[in-house]
Amino acid sequence: MNVARFKFLLFASVMLILGYSLAGCHSNAEVKEIELEQGVSQKLATYRKRVISHLQYKISYNIPVDREEPIQATSAIQFDYQDSLKVPLQIDFRQNGTASLQKMVINGQQAVPNYQKEHIIIDAGQLQKGTNTISFEFQPGEEALNRRDDYMYTLFVPDRARTAFPCFDQPDLKAVFDLTLQVDTSWQAIANGHLQDSLVKGSRKTLHFEPSDTLSTYLFAFTAGKFKLAKGKVDTLVAKLLYRETDPAKIKASLQEVYRLSNKAVRFYEDWTGLPYPFHNLGMAAIPNFQFGGMEHPGSILYQSSSLFLDPVATASQVNNRSNLLAHELAHMWFGDLVTMRWFNDVWMKEVFANFMADKCMRPAGKVAAFNHKFLLDHYPAAFDEDRSAGATPIRQKLENLQHAGMLYGNIIYHKAPIMMRQLELLAGPAAFKKGVRQYLKMYAYGNAGWPELIALIDKETPVDLVKWNKVWVERAGRPVFDYRMETKGGRISKLTLSQHPEEVAGRDTTLEYNKGRSAVWPQIFDITLFYEKGIKVIGVRNSSSAMEIKAAIGQRTPLFILFNSNGMGYGLFPADSIMATHLYLIGSPLQRASAYINLYEQMLAGKGQRPERLLQCFLKAAHSEKDELNTRLLLGYIKTIYWDFIPRDIRQKLAPSLEETLWSDLSKSNATNIRKLYFQSYSSVFQSREALLRLKKIWLDMKPPAGVRLYEDDYSDLALQLALRMDSNKVLLDSALGRISNEDKRATFKVVMQAASSDPALRERFLNEISDLKGRSNERAVLSGLTYLHHPLRQPGSEKYLKASLKLLEEIQNTGTIFFPKGFLSAIFANYNSANAVNAVNAYLEKHKNDFPKLRDKLLQATDRLRRARLWSESK
């Protein structure tokens, strides 16, 4: 074992010991340094972990049918307490909105609550060594209870449990939760524990749930309301599913598939981990307009309803997304729920394993290329969107206070991290990797652990030095840039050199530790392929240096072009010569074509490749001959982005007729139903001509789609909004579209979005005013959808006046929104701008707040990356 590896393992071992006993080494002076501050600081969490154990909660909510009536609640916290230093104990409870503390009893004695900075302060003299019980009567805050007119669901990740009940809201103080709900008799409910009994009295019923398994506070959960109830077998468990979908075709096509895929996932994870399903209950709820794709509460897993219930003829992407979503949330039962990070700086660990294992679970049997193809499209474009930006962050970040934990979430941990994990598995070897992960799960089951513990266990199983690898892949932001130099002689390659260096991005803060150094190397394994008019040559590359000669290429015939990362395994900005763009027809494999499309697009964004107008035509030609549905979706997405974001308005108007004609012609000629629908959706999102408007309006009015295209209620609603953007007066159209919607949840969403899409400036102003208030942002998905229409390119430059007011909301949105909302809010606003005024608005905000909100600054830079790149292309014409 070399010295560097020894030091790394020693560091990991020390971190392991610190996780259990660091707080116990605090001196009296160190403990007194725990300041009273909002949120949950890391110092406070470390101290409480030392003095509190055997934690249990007993919680009861009385939920009136009328949403305007407040919820009343009681709770009791029981815990063992050990602290010879006698410092005050802080219990977390955020009193905002409706939240208020009404009564507190400590060990049988009523006490006056001492509430300061989102904490209830318990004097040490009121506690005793050993078992303590503190009970409360209170009114909870409702933002994390997600209360709707006739249903509700809890969503406490990462630190919002403290808004709904007094608690120790940190992931390493796991507890057992005993829940009681008082609800209307028409309501259904699921929770972490099985329903124990239901007592009916008049129009009300009291639901007692069995105590939960040992959980972190962010995983305590229940869902209640007017839902339909389904039951199905998942492994050995009978799993309840609550849903509000009303479309019979979607229900018939989806319900059994949800159970089949869930069963497949659970059985796969049991086999891979060597551990049975870790919890006694498995329940699910499909939530309309859910803020996330899903959330992994044991016994009450939440899913976005539209992702579960698909049309009978769903696209391959929709089917893949559903299977991955179900597999992702169920992977969390082992990765995140059974073993939970000690602190939210390692939140990425649970997410990387959920995505990484979901990919393994749902991979096509025996089809390596198909798996790599799906993995490439699922993760690389999304990872690049953030990692190429000036706001790129490392996978593992620092976190001083849990109130900022939500800002750690994003494409880096959901999409770059699985790419990193696959490279780790390749380098360490699948057997060593699996053995290390299994040991990790068994060693820390129902407890907490972090990245140092896991990487140390994997490192023990492999001779590969993981120190250098970890530093660049996990602790550094950004991606590598690859370049090559080829020398030839007599029609043969005499030398082929591949080099890599960190990507330099204008505006990136190079003073930050994770952005320093220009000599970093990302060790990784991938293929390159030499292409000829007839035939190919695939060469494997194991790259771990800033420059290397590819010996296997020497003596090969001089290729027409080289496709880098042809197997989709590598990560970075790869070369894409212009000659490849004109010879895409030579690439026979769908995986290789997808890699080529991504490389060409990323080079264009980097300002090194073809101009946007030329790449648009290249991709249109490629789409015409592309037969793979996933690749068609990628190409049409790129075409839409280039058209709206990178083509100046005057040129765009000239291109519109030919673009519309090409898309409609290819729609008509395609033999695949799903590809026809993708073309129809693209056509209806880019059209500008009067002819196209009349064609699509007739389709909407008559509800008769083109031959081979199947449209459902949601499709017609989306089409109505696209038509509305092109009409001088659209009230009649939007009112009619609203009247067609049969599902009440979808009607509520459309009412929000139609204001933003309205041709009436007063209604657009009303939309912006309403979302400026917290209550007006309760349906976050509707808000994000509305913002895309408010700032649509066809509404620009008139919509630029809303930019400054929107940016003013950022700090409040960070404090009140769920984890994905701040970035989603910014992306919905700036996604399709390319004007100097938009850049100036962003720069002015960044300058004003250059020393404030660093994590929010990163989100803004990520969300406006395309805006800046589009502006550079515009200025270069």
Buried (B, 14 or more C-beta within 10 A) or exposed (E): EEEEBEEBBEEBEEBBEBBBEBBEEBEEEBBEEBEEBEBBBBBBBBBBBBBBEEBBBBBBBBBBBEBEEBBBBBBBBBBEBEBEEEBBBBBBBBBEBBBBBEEBBBEEEEBEBEBEEBBBBBEBEBBEEEEBBBBBBBBBBBBBBBBBEBBBBBBBBBBBBBBBBBBBBBBBBBBBBBBBBBBBEEBBBBBBBBBEEEEEEEEBBBBBBBBBBBBBBBBBBBBBBBBBEBEBEBBEBEBBBBBBBBBEBBBEBBBEBBBBBBBBBBBBBBEBBEBEBBBBBBBBBBBBBBBBBBBBBBBBBBBBBBBBBBBEBBBBBBBBBBBBBBBBBBBBBBBBBBBBBBBBBBBBBBBBBBBBBBBBBBBEEEEEBBBBBBBBBBBBBBBBBBBBBBBBBBBBBEBEBBBBBBBBBBBBBBBBBBBBBBBBBBBBBEEBBBBBBBBBBEBBBBBBBBBBBBBBBBBBBBEBBBBBBBBBBBBBBBBBBBBBEBEBEEEEBEBBBBBBBBBEBEEBBEEEEBBEEEEBBBBBBBBBBBBBEEEBBEBEBEBBEBEBEBEBBEEBEBBBBBBBBBBBBBBBBBBBBBEBBBBBEBBEBBBBBBBBBBBBBBBBBBEEBBBBBBBBBBBBBBBBEBEBBBBBBBBBBBBBBBBBBBBBEEBBEEBBBEBBBBBBEBBEEBEBEBBBBBBBBBBBBBBBBEEBBEBBBEBBEEEEBBEBBBBBBBBBBBBBBBBBBBBEEBBEBBEEBBEBBEBBBBBBBBBBBBBBBBBEEEBBBBBBEBBBEBEBBBBBBBBBBBBBBBBBBBBBEEBBEBBEEBBEBBBEBBBBBBBBBBBBBBBBBBBBBBBEEBBEBBEEBBEEBEEEBBBBBBBBBBBBBBBBBBBBBBEEE
